[in-house]
Amino acid sequence: MGEKVKNNICFPLPVLKILRFIKPPACQDDDHNEKRSDEGIYVVGEEEQPTGLRRELMPRHVAVIMDGNRRWAKQAGLMTAQGHEAGAKRLIEFTELCFKLGIHTVSAFAFSTENWGRHKIEVKGLMSLIQHYLSSKIQYFQREETRVSVIGNLTKIPESLLQTIHEIEEATKSYKNRHLILAIDYSGRFDMVRACKSIVKKSEKGLIREEDVDEALIDRELLTNCTEFPSPDLMIRTSGEQRISNFFLWQLAYTELFFSPVLWPDFNKDSLLEALTSYQRRERRFGCRV
């Protein structure tokens, strides 16, 4: 499945594009035409898959906790801000590859509610980076026909970032086949408390009855109701940490978890294929035994 990932390798900035390095499976169909770049390197086509992966078994929704930017920067002798910048570039490549592989929804934990406790300079830099990332990519997401949604508390983020969020959501809201969800100032507990308060208010107004409250109703009240597939099939966390850190507490009930030792800026094509291969080899029982 490609070369073994070396955790201590740091890629130079800007991070190399990865989509051109995926080799499609061998095909016996005479009508099949290999797609190659001018350099003879394989390119992912709409119907092609890397060897060993099956398109029909691809997760519909992949969530990712992008961990390790600061450690990556420290190992490379760079500033923390440069680590976050490398992480933002990696997210573009990650989502692009996911969509090429047939994954419908990608959710990225961009900034947790707990992250407000970091140094003010780092927080300010992250807010600026997120705003630049979104504002500079509006045309890109339109060209790629990708819907972008931002979920979270959003009451403390700068007004300029709120305006940018509104602009990109409006500009991409009509797209159906690809969906990127960015969780900013997000907390799984906040999401659940918010949903409960909404249900109570509707109950007080006589809009719902006690017997109406079920899992489907709660799903509709959570912030992930913006997507056709609110519960991730696969969640990836990078950097070796093995916890979910208050991310999608309700939605991850039956999600397959994959913990990678690779720091997020180094999480390349081979790393993603390793996670997807692991996912496709698992038997998902959703709490039932066959």
One Martini backbone bead per residue (centre of mass of N, CA, C, O) as a GRO file, in nm:
protein
  290
    1MET     BB    1   0.055   0.064   0.018
    2GLY     BB    2   0.321   0.171   0.011
    3GLU     BB    3   0.511   0.348   0.193
    4LYS     BB    4   0.627   0.386   0.492
    5VAL     BB    5   0.557   0.583   0.745
    6LYS     BB    6   0.742   0.866   0.867
    7ASN     BB    7   0.713   1.051   1.152
    8ASN     BB    8   0.996   1.236   1.127
    9ILE     BB    9   0.894   1.370   0.875
   10CYS     BB   10   0.931   1.693   0.713
   11PHE     BB   11   0.765   1.890   0.512
   12PRO     BB   12   0.788   2.130   0.305
   13LEU     BB   13   0.723   2.452   0.217
   14PRO     BB   14   0.501   2.371   0.041
   15VAL     BB   15   0.296   2.128   0.028
   16LEU     BB   16   0.262   1.859  -0.143
   17LYS     BB   17   0.101   1.727  -0.381
   18ILE     BB   18  -0.111   1.413  -0.388
   19LEU     BB   19  -0.300   1.332  -0.634
   20ARG     BB   20  -0.058   1.221  -0.838
   21PHE     BB   21   0.011   0.943  -0.640
   22ILE     BB   22  -0.222   0.753  -0.753
   23LYS     BB   23  -0.278   0.416  -0.808
   24PRO     BB   24  -0.448   0.231  -1.004
   25PRO     BB   25  -0.595  -0.042  -1.075
   26ALA     BB   26  -0.594  -0.310  -1.232
   27CYS     BB   27  -0.722  -0.363  -1.574
   28GLN     BB   28  -0.910  -0.581  -1.804
   29ASP     BB   29  -1.047  -0.364  -1.952
   30ASP     BB   30  -1.039  -0.253  -2.278
   31ASP     BB   31  -1.188   0.033  -2.210
   32HIS     BB   32  -0.961   0.103  -2.035
   33ASN     BB   33  -0.800   0.414  -1.939
   34GLU     BB   34  -0.522   0.545  -1.857
   35LYS     BB   35  -0.421   0.796  -1.623
   36ARG     BB   36  -0.180   1.051  -1.700
   37SER     BB   37   0.064   1.242  -1.670
   38ASP     BB   38   0.332   1.386  -1.822
   39GLU     BB   39   0.523   1.216  -1.609
   40GLY     BB   40   0.364   0.928  -1.556
   41ILE     BB   41   0.160   0.981  -1.332
   42TYR     BB   42  -0.086   0.896  -1.147
   43VAL     BB   43  -0.439   0.959  -1.164
   44VAL     BB   44  -0.736   1.045  -1.032
   45GLY     BB   45  -1.036   0.920  -1.110
   46GLU     BB   46  -1.369   0.885  -1.074
   47GLU     BB   47  -1.337   0.541  -1.109
   48GLU     BB   48  -1.081   0.527  -0.947
   49GLN     BB   49  -0.859   0.310  -0.748
   50PRO     BB   50  -0.675   0.206  -0.524
   51THR     BB   51  -0.525  -0.055  -0.435
   52GLY     BB   52  -0.771  -0.237  -0.232
   53LEU     BB   53  -1.004  -0.041  -0.297
   54ARG     BB   54  -1.358   0.018  -0.249
   55ARG     BB   55  -1.604   0.226  -0.340
   56GLU     BB   56  -1.856   0.083  -0.193
   57LEU     BB   57  -1.674   0.106   0.100
   58MET     BB   58  -1.689   0.390   0.140
   59PRO     BB   59  -1.714   0.641   0.327
   60ARG     BB   60  -1.938   0.907   0.360
   61HIS     BB   61  -1.807   0.996   0.648
   62VAL     BB   62  -1.529   1.203   0.747
   63ALA     BB   63  -1.350   1.251   1.040
   64VAL     BB   64  -1.115   1.508   1.177
   65ILE     BB   65  -0.833   1.528   1.396
   66MET     BB   66  -0.594   1.790   1.378
   67ASP     BB   67  -0.300   1.671   1.505
   68GLY     BB   68   0.041   1.832   1.543
   69ASN     BB   69   0.138   2.119   1.453
   70ARG     BB   70   0.330   2.207   1.686
   71ARG     BB   71   0.522   1.964   1.681
   72TRP     BB   72   0.607   1.996   1.389
   73ALA     BB   73   0.735   2.276   1.420
   74LYS     BB   74   0.941   2.204   1.638
   75GLN     BB   75   1.092   1.981   1.475
   76ALA     BB   76   1.149   2.205   1.230
   77GLY     BB   77   1.211   2.496   1.354
   78LEU     BB   78   0.933   2.642   1.386
   79MET     BB   79   0.663   2.813   1.401
   80THR     BB   80   0.350   2.767   1.503
   81ALA     BB   81   0.211   2.909   1.261
   82GLN     BB   82   0.345   2.720   1.047
   83GLY     BB   83   0.200   2.466   1.139
   84HIS     BB   84  -0.089   2.567   1.079
   85GLU     BB   85  -0.040   2.623   0.781
   86ALA     BB   86   0.028   2.332   0.704
   87GLY     BB   87  -0.244   2.218   0.801
   88ALA     BB   88  -0.425   2.375   0.599
   89LYS     BB   89  -0.301   2.254   0.343
   90ARG     BB   90  -0.364   1.960   0.414
   91LEU     BB   91  -0.673   1.984   0.412
   92ILE     BB   92  -0.711   2.033   0.115
   93GLU     BB   93  -0.583   1.763   0.023
   94PHE     BB   94  -0.762   1.574   0.187
   95THR     BB   95  -1.040   1.655   0.070
   96GLU     BB   96  -0.976   1.610  -0.227
   97LEU     BB   97  -0.920   1.307  -0.200
   98CYS     BB   98  -1.181   1.215  -0.074
   99PHE     BB   99  -1.363   1.304  -0.311
  100LYS     BB  100  -1.221   1.132  -0.531
  101LEU     BB  101  -1.297   0.857  -0.362
  102GLY     BB  102  -1.624   0.915  -0.274
  103ILE     BB  103  -1.653   1.112  -0.048
  104HIS     BB  104  -1.895   1.328   0.076
  105THR     BB  105  -1.799   1.384   0.386
  106VAL     BB  106  -1.608   1.640   0.568
  107SER     BB  107  -1.481   1.665   0.902
  108ALA     BB  108  -1.328   1.943   1.083
  109PHE     BB  109  -1.133   2.012   1.370
  110ALA     BB  110  -1.030   2.341   1.395
  111PHE     BB  111  -1.186   2.456   1.676
  112SER     BB  112  -1.205   2.449   2.002
  113THR     BB  113  -1.331   2.562   2.290
  114GLU     BB  114  -1.060   2.498   2.449
  115ASN     BB  115  -0.868   2.685   2.267
  116TRP     BB  116  -0.910   2.955   2.426
  117GLY     BB  117  -0.672   2.872   2.641
  118ARG     BB  118  -0.472   2.980   2.475
  119HIS     BB  119  -0.270   3.184   2.355
  120LYS     BB  120  -0.356   3.482   2.220
  121ILE     BB  121  -0.169   3.475   1.974
  122GLU     BB  122  -0.257   3.199   1.867
  123VAL     BB  123  -0.559   3.258   1.840
  124LYS     BB  124  -0.535   3.496   1.647
  125GLY     BB  125  -0.389   3.334   1.427
  126LEU     BB  126  -0.615   3.127   1.379
  127MET     BB  127  -0.836   3.323   1.293
  128SER     BB  128  -0.678   3.438   1.051
  129LEU     BB  129  -0.634   3.170   0.904
  130ILE     BB  130  -0.930   3.091   0.866
  131GLN     BB  131  -1.010   3.341   0.706
  132HIS     BB  132  -0.810   3.306   0.477
  133TYR     BB  133  -0.892   3.024   0.392
  134LEU     BB  134  -1.187   3.096   0.314
  135SER     BB  135  -1.155   3.353   0.128
  136SER     BB  136  -0.940   3.206  -0.076
  137LYS     BB  137  -1.161   2.942  -0.139
  138ILE     BB  138  -1.428   3.006  -0.281
  139GLN     BB  139  -1.362   2.944  -0.581
  140TYR     BB  140  -1.262   2.661  -0.537
  141PHE     BB  141  -1.532   2.539  -0.425
  142GLN     BB  142  -1.693   2.611  -0.676
  143ARG     BB  143  -1.527   2.451  -0.880
  144GLU     BB  144  -1.567   2.176  -0.693
  145GLU     BB  145  -1.854   2.160  -0.579
  146THR     BB  146  -1.841   2.262  -0.262
  147ARG     BB  147  -1.972   2.245   0.039
  148VAL     BB  148  -1.978   2.488   0.312
  149SER     BB  149  -1.963   2.437   0.668
  150VAL     BB  150  -2.022   2.600   0.989
  151ILE     BB  151  -1.966   2.487   1.325
  152GLY     BB  152  -2.085   2.624   1.638
  153ASN     BB  153  -2.098   2.883   1.847
  154LEU     BB  154  -1.968   3.179   1.739
  155THR     BB  155  -1.972   3.420   1.970
  156LYS     BB  156  -1.634   3.484   1.981
  157ILE     BB  157  -1.582   3.549   1.706
  158PRO     BB  158  -1.501   3.742   1.468
  159GLU     BB  159  -1.678   3.938   1.255
  160SER     BB  160  -1.510   3.887   0.998
  161LEU     BB  161  -1.544   3.578   1.009
  162LEU     BB  162  -1.850   3.566   0.998
  163GLN     BB  163  -1.869   3.693   0.716
  164THR     BB  164  -1.707   3.475   0.569
  165ILE     BB  165  -1.889   3.240   0.640
  166HIS     BB  166  -2.139   3.349   0.499
  167GLU     BB  167  -2.019   3.368   0.214
  168ILE     BB  168  -1.939   3.064   0.172
  169GLU     BB  169  -2.216   2.940   0.228
  170GLU     BB  170  -2.369   3.092   0.003
  171ALA     BB  171  -2.176   3.011  -0.243
  172THR     BB  172  -2.220   2.669  -0.167
  173LYS     BB  173  -2.526   2.564  -0.098
  174SER     BB  174  -2.601   2.403  -0.384
  175TYR     BB  175  -2.422   2.173  -0.319
  176LYS     BB  176  -2.433   1.795  -0.302
  177ASN     BB  177  -2.162   1.591  -0.341
  178ARG     BB  178  -1.997   1.798  -0.153
  179HIS     BB  179  -1.882   1.815   0.204
  180LEU     BB  180  -1.764   2.072   0.421
  181ILE     BB  181  -1.691   2.060   0.774
  182LEU     BB  182  -1.641   2.318   1.013
  183ALA     BB  183  -1.517   2.316   1.343
  184ILE     BB  184  -1.591   2.610   1.537
  185ASP     BB  185  -1.622   2.639   1.846
  186TYR     BB  186  -1.639   2.330   1.937
  187SER     BB  187  -1.876   2.113   2.125
  188GLY     BB  188  -2.032   1.832   2.211
  189ARG     BB  189  -2.179   1.938   2.463
  190PHE     BB  190  -2.298   2.190   2.341
  191ASP     BB  191  -2.464   2.047   2.124
  192MET     BB  192  -2.645   1.886   2.324
  193VAL     BB  193  -2.755   2.121   2.492
  194ARG     BB  194  -2.878   2.276   2.259
  195ALA     BB  195  -3.076   2.052   2.174
  196CYS     BB  196  -3.232   2.034   2.441
  197LYS     BB  197  -3.332   2.327   2.450
  198SER     BB  198  -3.491   2.313   2.186
  199ILE     BB  199  -3.688   2.091   2.276
  200VAL     BB  200  -3.808   2.236   2.519
  201LYS     BB  201  -3.920   2.482   2.369
  202LYS     BB  202  -4.107   2.318   2.179
  203SER     BB  203  -4.269   2.189   2.406
  204GLU     BB  204  -4.379   2.455   2.536
  205LYS     BB  205  -4.524   2.524   2.245
  206GLY     BB  206  -4.645   2.237   2.132
  207LEU     BB  207  -4.462   2.101   1.892
  208ILE     BB  208  -4.392   1.870   2.102
  209ARG     BB  209  -4.379   1.549   2.234
  210GLU     BB  210  -4.260   1.308   2.426
  211GLU     BB  211  -4.301   1.080   2.198
  212ASP     BB  212  -4.110   1.243   1.986
  213VAL     BB  213  -3.862   1.163   2.146
  214ASP     BB  214  -3.571   1.078   1.964
  215GLU     BB  215  -3.299   1.016   1.780
  216ALA     BB  216  -3.393   1.170   1.528
  217LEU     BB  217  -3.449   1.438   1.669
  218ILE     BB  218  -3.165   1.488   1.773
  219ASP     BB  219  -3.027   1.490   1.502
  220ARG     BB  220  -3.188   1.749   1.402
  221GLU     BB  221  -3.065   1.938   1.647
  222LEU     BB  222  -2.797   1.916   1.549
  223LEU     BB  223  -2.539   2.065   1.372
  224THR     BB  224  -2.525   1.807   1.165
  225ASN     BB  225  -2.798   1.874   0.997
  226CYS     BB  226  -2.643   1.985   0.731
  227THR     BB  227  -2.622   1.680   0.662
  228GLU     BB  228  -2.694   1.373   0.519
  229PHE     BB  229  -2.437   1.261   0.713
  230PRO     BB  230  -2.407   1.305   1.052
  231SER     BB  231  -2.260   1.024   1.085
  232PRO     BB  232  -1.969   0.900   1.106
  233ASP     BB  233  -1.782   0.628   0.983
  234LEU     BB  234  -1.503   0.793   1.014
  235MET     BB  235  -1.235   0.851   1.251
  236ILE     BB  236  -0.955   1.074   1.256
  237ARG     BB  237  -0.646   1.071   1.446
  238THR     BB  238  -0.365   1.245   1.506
  239SER     BB  239  -0.036   1.201   1.677
  240GLY     BB  240  -0.136   0.943   1.884
  241GLU     BB  241  -0.391   1.023   1.996
  242GLN     BB  242  -0.658   0.852   2.217
  243ARG     BB  243  -0.911   1.067   2.153
  244ILE     BB  244  -1.205   1.294   2.113
  245SER     BB  245  -1.225   1.578   2.249
  246ASN     BB  246  -1.531   1.678   2.229
  247PHE     BB  247  -1.622   1.520   1.956
  248PHE     BB  248  -1.904   1.405   1.853
  249LEU     BB  249  -2.057   1.239   2.085
  250TRP     BB  250  -2.315   1.136   1.938
  251GLN     BB  251  -2.212   1.067   1.636
  252LEU     BB  252  -1.986   0.833   1.744
  253ALA     BB  253  -2.128   0.567   1.836
  254TYR     BB  254  -2.055   0.396   1.532
  255THR     BB  255  -1.773   0.477   1.486
  256GLU     BB  256  -1.480   0.444   1.328
  257LEU     BB  257  -1.152   0.425   1.462
  258PHE     BB  258  -0.844   0.622   1.382
  259PHE     BB  259  -0.504   0.608   1.497
  260SER     BB  260  -0.242   0.822   1.420
  261PRO     BB  261   0.109   0.896   1.449
  262VAL     BB  262   0.075   1.122   1.257
  263LEU     BB  263   0.126   1.427   1.181
  264TRP     BB  264  -0.075   1.629   1.016
  265PRO     BB  265   0.127   1.759   0.799
  266ASP     BB  266   0.211   1.434   0.730
  267PHE     BB  267  -0.076   1.354   0.625
  268ASN     BB  268  -0.096   1.158   0.365
  269LYS     BB  269  -0.189   0.942   0.132
  270ASP     BB  270  -0.091   0.687   0.284
  271SER     BB  271  -0.240   0.749   0.547
  272LEU     BB  272  -0.527   0.741   0.432
  273LEU     BB  273  -0.517   0.456   0.308
  274GLU     BB  274  -0.474   0.315   0.577
  275ALA     BB  275  -0.744   0.399   0.701
  276LEU     BB  276  -0.931   0.284   0.474
  277THR     BB  277  -0.835  -0.006   0.489
  278SER     BB  278  -0.917  -0.055   0.779
  279TYR     BB  279  -1.216   0.006   0.739
  280GLN     BB  280  -1.275  -0.214   0.508
  281ARG     BB  281  -1.193  -0.462   0.713
  282ARG     BB  282  -1.437  -0.408   0.873
  283GLU     BB  283  -1.709  -0.505   1.091
  284ARG     BB  284  -2.019  -0.359   1.097
  285ARG     BB  285  -2.267  -0.390   1.374
  286PHE     BB  286  -2.409  -0.181   1.561
  287GLY     BB  287  -2.428  -0.385   1.830
  288CYS     BB  288  -2.443  -0.645   1.656
  289ARG     BB  289  -2.488  -0.996   1.611
  290VAL     BB  290  -2.453  -1.249   1.348
   0.00000   0.00000   0.00000
